[in-house]
Amino acid sequence: MGQRLGWYCAERGAERASLLPPGKELAFAAVGERRCLGVRRAGRWIVCPYEAVLESEGVKDQCPRCAQLDRSRSVAADTMADDPRPYGVYLAYFGPGLVKVGITAVERGAARLVEQGAVAYAWLGRGPLMAARRAEALLGSALGVPDRFGKEAKRAARGVLPPVAERVAELAEMHGRAQGLGGWPETLEPVAFSCADHTELFGLERIAAAGGAAGGVAELGGMTAGAEIVGEVVAGAGADVYLRLVGAGERGGGGSGGGAVVAVMDGRLLAGWVLGAARGRVTTVPVRWGGAGRAEEGGEQGGLF
């Protein structure tokens, strides 16, 4: 269940995915204009009929009209209350004090937790959609457990993770409090506590080994036409891909220095671009130090269910 880069050819209606294992070299350039991906229905993409051009550096991959159509049949937008599938309620851990509640279709397993970049998680209960929704709301009102965190908070927490035993203890404590609440939906079957950890799956220890702990982790800005990204995959968590860049500038600088830096790229910034082979050997996308993830951190969550 490693990170993948998905590709779609509208003309052929074909999809494929490229694995992003550690050590894989990436060298691509943005071509033309960034366009709306359209709407996904029944496991396939329906091309945007408006051929809408998107903001080049944003994380949204749909135009307003396609996004509205998408949300017209969406569990996340509460417009799909008749979904008959069983749902699971979970607690997701991102770092000390960063525990959130969420729901996902049982058939998806842990996929949603991986997509969010959850360092660890535990299931709370399983049952009908509306029962899962009530449990989610109950944790928010009674215990103040949020249903999302911004990417800036998630990224910062990855650099200061406590030992696994402390993560398990924090999740276990919240799990016990949650299941002990009055008002727990009768149709939601409680699940005994069991913690799963994604540290090895994400390869978070490789970030420090590559220099991301001592020197800090930079952030790659958004793509623009002709911009290039050249680097080697170090690790990945959720939509974030950590890359070792050569000649991307030192801390505090822009330009092309001679050293290697570790930078994090939000993979959502690639959505909608045609990607061609890079012509150069250095990254020309802006590399920023400090405040990583501040922009767009309050954006909508995607692919929830």
N, C-alpha and C positions, 0 to 999 in steps of 0.2 A: 504494500500500500504506500509506495513512495510517491514523491511529487512528479507530476506530469505537466507537459505543456501541450495544450490541445490545439489542433489545427482544423480549419474548416474551409472548404472550397465551395463557394456558393454556386458557381457554374455547374459543378458536378454533383453537388449535394453530398459530398464525401467528407468524412471526419477521420482523423487519426490522432494519436497521442505519442509524444516523445518523452521517455523517462528522463529525469534530471538527477542521476546518481552523483555522489561526490566525485570530483575530479573531471566531470564532463566539461568540455570547453564549449563556450557559447560565443558566437561572433555573428551578429546580425545587425541590420539597419532597417529603420522605418521607411517605408516607401509610400508615396502618394498622400492620400488623406485618410484620417481615421473615421471609419463609418460604423453606424449602428449594427449590432449583431442580429437584430430582429427578435423573434420570440421563439422559445423552445416549447414544443408541444409533442406529446407522445414519443419522447426520446429523440426528436430530430428538430433541427433549426428551420424556422420559417423566415425567409429573407425579409428584411425591412422593406416594405413597399414604397417607402418614401426616399430610400437611398440617402438617409440623413447623415450629415457630417457631424461628428462629435468634437467636443473640446479635446484638444490634443493631449493635455496633461491631467485630465480628470480620471477618476476611477470608475465612473458610470459607463457601462458598455451598451446602453440603449438610449434611443431618443425618447423624449417625453411621451409620445403617442404609443410607442411600443411598450414602454414601461407601464403605462396605464392599462394596456391590454393584458400584460403579464399579470398585473395585480388584480385583474377582474376575476381571476380564478387562482387564488393564492391562499394557502394556509397562513402565511406570514401576515397577510393583509386582512385576515378574518373574513375572506370572501369564499371560503370553501368548507363551511361548517359541516357539510354532509359527507365529508371524506370518511369512508367506512374502514380505512386501514387502522390497525392498532398503533398507538404512539407511545414512545418512551419519554419519561421526564428524567433529566440528568443534571448533575452538578459538574461544572467544568472549572478546573483550576488553572490559572495562568501565572500565578506568583503569590507571594505572601499578601494576604488580604484581598486578593483578586479571585473571588469565586463567584460564578454566575449560574443562574438556572436557565434551562432551555428545554425545548421539546423537539423531537424528530421522529419520523416514521420508523417503526421497529425494523422494517425491511432494509433500511439503510445501514443498520448496525452502527459502527463507530465513525462512519464516513463524515458525518457532520462535525464531530469533534475534531477530526483531523483537519477539515477545511477551516475551522476557526483557529487552529493553532493551539488547541488546549494542551497544556503540558501534561495534565492528568485529569481523570474524570471518574465518576461513579454514577451508576443508575439509581434512581429513586423509586420509580414505579412504572407500570405499563398498563394501558387501557385505552378506552375510546378517546378520540381527539378532544372533545369538550371537557372531559374529566382531566386530561393532561393540561389543558389550558387553565382550568380552575386551580389545579395544584401549583402551576407556575405563578399565577396571580397571588395565591395564598402566601407563597414564600416571599414574594415582593412586598406585600403589605404587612405581614406579621414579622418577618425577619430582616426586611430591608435588603434582600438579595437581588441584585440587578439582573437584567436580562441581556446586557451587552457591556463591553468595554471598548474603548478606542484603540486603534493599532499602536498609538504612541505608548500607552500604558503597557500593552502586551510586550512590545519590543524592549522597553526598559526593564521589565520584570525578568526577561530571559537571561539578563546579565547578572542577576543577583539571586538565582534560585537556591533555596535551602536544600539540605539533604533530602533524599526521597522519603525517609521516615517522617520528617516534619510535614511534608506535603500530604502524606497519607493521613497523618493525625488531624490536620486542618480540615480535610475533606470528611473524615469520619465524624468529627465533632459536628459539622454542619449537617451531615446526613442524619445523625441521630436527632438533632433539633428539628429538622424538617419533618421527619416521619412521626415525631411526637406531637405535632401541632393538632389542635382541635379543628374540625372542619375539613379534614382530609377526605377527598371524594371517595365515596363507597365503591364506585366501579373501577377505581384505580388500584391495581394490585401492587402492594409494596414490594420492593426488591431488596434483598439483604445486601449489606455493604460489601463492596469489592472494588478496589482501586486499580485502574489501569494507567500506566505511565508511558508517555510518548517521547521521553528524552532521547532514547536510542534511535527511535524511528526518525525523529527530526534531525538528529546529529548535532544537538546543541553544544556538546563538548568540543566539536571540531571548530566552532567559531572562536573559542578561546585559544585553541591550539594554532589557529591560523593568524593570530594576532589581534583578534577582535576584542579581547578583554583588556589587554594592556594599552593598546592604541585607540580603543573605542571603535564603534561601528559607524561608518558614514551612511548616508542615504542617497540613493539614486533618484534624480528628479524624473519628471515625466518625459515621454518621447515627443519629438517633433520630427517633421519630415526631414529625412537625411541623417538623423542622429543615429549613432552606433553604440552598441554595448559589446564589449569584448572582455571576457573573463572566464574564470573557472568556478564551477559550483562547489561551495563549501558545505552548505547545509540548507535546510528549508523547513519552514513552519507555517502552515496555513497557506496564505497567498504570498508570504514573504520568501524570497529566494536570496540567500547570502552568497555573494560572489567575491572571489579574490581578483581584484583589478590591478593591472600593471600600467604605470604611467598615467594614473588618474589624478595625480596631485596629492600633496601632503596635507595634513590637518591645517585648516585655516586658509588653504589656498585653493585656487581654481586651476587652470592650466594643466600642463602635462609634466609632472615631476617624474623622477625615475623610479620611485619606490612602489611597492605593492601595498594596497589597502584592502580592507574587508568592507564591503558595502552591502546594504540590504536593498532589494528591489521589490516593490509591490507588483506582483505578477499581473494584477488587474489593469495596470497601466498599459499592458501590451494588447489588451482586447480591442479588436476592431482595426488593428493595423495590418497591412501587408508587410511581412518581414522578408527581406532579402539578405544576401550574404554581405557581411561588412567588407569594406574596401581597405580600411586602415587596420592598425594593430593596437589602437588605444580606444578607450571609451570616451565618446564626445558628449554623452548625456551629462547634465550638471551633477556634480558630486557635492553634497552638502554635509557639513558637520554640525551636530547639535540640533535639538528640536525635531529629531526624526519622527515622522508620522503625524506631525501637528496638523497638516493640511488634510482635510476631508475625513478627520477621525470620527465625525458624527454621522457618516454616510449610512445608507441602508445596508442591511445584511443581505447577501445574495445566496441563492441555492440552499435555502434552509431545509427543504424537505424532499 
